[in-house]
Amino acid sequence: MLQLSLRPGEYLTIHGDIVVQLAQLSGSRAFLRVEADRSIPIVRGKVLERSGAPRPECLASLPRSRARKGRDAVYHWSAERERAVRTMEQLLERMEAGDSREEAQALRAQLEHLLPTVWEEELSGQIQALFRSKTAQDV
């Protein structure tokens, strides 16, 4: 597997028509921008694996010194968490209506990182259905 290093703002191209840009680094997270034809599926590995796809063998494990211990625990969604999110969204709306617009936008962006997005859940369901139909065809 090819391994590259990029600085924020730098980009790479794949096959001349797919562009991947390292937009920003924040702590241990990298934010990427991907420009590709809509016919090319782009799916996070976590979503694929959650749907039953095996992790690609070409991916190397993190060295033991950098491996996360306990940070990728299962996050169970509950009605209490749902209420907390709705309350935070209401507070953000009030802040945006008042003098704290910039702070509210920053908080909203962080809140969006914490919540599973609808399209990820829908995509996960679609991928599971594809794997079930492929498995049924193979049998």
C-alpha positions as CSV (number, residue, x, y, z in Angstrom):
1,M,0.0,0.0,0.0
2,L,1.3,3.5,-0.9
3,Q,1.7,5.7,2.1
4,L,1.9,9.5,1.7
5,S,2.2,12.5,4.0
6,L,0.3,15.7,3.3
7,R,0.2,19.1,5.0
8,P,-3.1,20.9,5.4
9,G,-4.2,22.4,2.1
10,E,-2.2,19.8,0.0
11,Y,-4.0,17.3,-2.2
12,L,-3.5,14.2,-4.2
13,T,-5.3,12.9,-7.3
14,I,-6.3,9.3,-8.1
15,H,-6.6,8.3,-11.7
16,G,-6.7,12.0,-12.7
17,D,-10.4,12.5,-11.8
18,I,-10.5,12.0,-8.0
19,V,-9.1,14.7,-5.8
20,V,-8.4,14.2,-2.1
21,Q,-7.4,17.3,-0.1
22,L,-6.2,17.4,3.5
23,A,-8.4,20.2,4.7
24,Q,-7.4,20.5,8.4
25,L,-5.8,18.7,11.3
26,S,-7.4,18.9,14.7
27,G,-5.8,16.8,17.4
28,S,-5.8,13.2,16.2
29,R,-8.4,13.8,13.5
30,A,-7.8,14.7,9.9
31,F,-10.5,16.4,7.8
32,L,-10.5,15.4,4.2
33,R,-12.3,16.8,1.1
34,V,-13.0,14.4,-1.7
35,E,-14.1,15.4,-5.2
36,A,-15.2,12.4,-7.3
37,D,-18.0,11.5,-9.7
38,R,-21.2,10.7,-7.8
39,S,-21.2,7.2,-9.4
40,I,-18.1,6.4,-7.3
41,P,-19.1,5.2,-3.8
42,I,-17.1,6.8,-1.0
43,V,-17.8,5.1,2.3
44,R,-16.0,5.3,5.6
45,G,-14.3,2.1,6.7
46,K,-16.2,2.1,10.0
47,V,-19.5,2.1,8.2
48,L,-18.4,-0.8,5.9
49,E,-17.2,-2.8,8.9
50,R,-20.3,-2.2,10.9
51,S,-22.2,-3.6,7.9
52,G,-20.3,-6.8,8.0
53,A,-17.5,-6.1,5.4
54,P,-14.1,-7.4,6.5
55,R,-11.3,-4.9,7.1
56,P,-9.0,-4.8,4.1
57,E,-5.9,-6.9,4.6
58,C,-3.7,-4.2,3.2
59,L,-4.3,-1.9,6.1
60,A,-1.6,-2.1,8.7
61,S,-2.4,-2.0,12.4
62,L,-1.2,1.0,14.4
63,P,2.1,0.4,16.3
64,R,1.4,-0.6,19.9
65,S,2.6,2.7,21.2
66,R,0.0,4.6,19.1
67,A,-2.9,2.1,19.4
68,R,-5.9,3.5,21.2
69,K,-6.9,1.7,24.3
70,G,-10.6,1.8,25.1
71,R,-11.3,4.9,23.1
72,D,-13.3,3.2,20.4
73,A,-15.9,1.8,22.8
74,V,-19.4,1.2,21.6
75,Y,-21.5,4.3,22.0
76,H,-25.1,3.4,22.9
77,W,-27.7,6.0,21.9
78,S,-30.6,6.5,24.4
79,A,-33.7,8.7,24.8
80,E,-31.8,10.6,27.5
81,R,-29.0,11.4,25.1
82,E,-31.6,12.4,22.4
83,R,-33.2,14.8,24.9
84,A,-29.8,16.3,25.8
85,V,-29.0,16.9,22.1
86,R,-32.4,18.5,21.5
87,T,-31.8,20.8,24.5
88,M,-28.4,21.8,23.2
89,E,-29.8,22.5,19.8
90,Q,-32.4,24.8,21.3
91,L,-29.8,26.6,23.3
92,L,-27.7,27.0,20.2
93,E,-30.6,28.5,18.3
94,R,-31.1,31.1,21.1
95,M,-27.4,31.9,21.0
96,E,-27.5,32.3,17.2
97,A,-30.4,34.7,17.5
98,G,-28.5,36.8,20.1
99,D,-25.0,38.2,20.2
100,S,-23.2,34.8,20.4
101,R,-23.6,33.8,16.7
102,E,-19.9,32.8,16.1
103,E,-19.7,30.8,19.4
104,A,-23.0,29.1,18.6
105,Q,-21.7,28.1,15.1
106,A,-18.5,26.7,16.6
107,L,-20.5,24.7,19.2
108,R,-22.9,23.4,16.5
109,A,-20.0,22.2,14.4
110,Q,-18.6,20.3,17.4
111,L,-22.0,18.8,18.2
112,E,-22.3,17.5,14.6
113,H,-19.0,15.6,15.1
114,L,-20.6,13.7,18.0
115,L,-23.8,12.6,16.4
116,P,-24.2,9.8,13.9
117,T,-25.6,11.3,10.7
118,V,-28.8,10.1,9.1
119,W,-27.0,9.3,5.8
120,E,-24.5,7.1,7.6
121,E,-27.3,5.1,9.2
122,E,-29.1,4.8,5.9
123,L,-26.0,3.8,4.0
124,S,-25.2,1.2,6.7
125,G,-28.6,-0.4,6.1
126,Q,-28.1,-0.3,2.3
127,I,-24.7,-1.9,2.6
128,Q,-26.1,-4.6,4.9
129,A,-28.8,-5.4,2.3
130,L,-26.2,-5.6,-0.4
131,F,-24.0,-8.1,1.6
132,R,-27.1,-10.2,2.4
133,S,-28.1,-10.4,-1.3
134,K,-24.5,-11.1,-2.3
135,T,-24.3,-13.9,0.3
136,A,-27.6,-15.3,-0.9
137,Q,-26.3,-15.3,-4.5
138,D,-23.1,-17.1,-3.5
139,V,-25.0,-19.9,-1.7
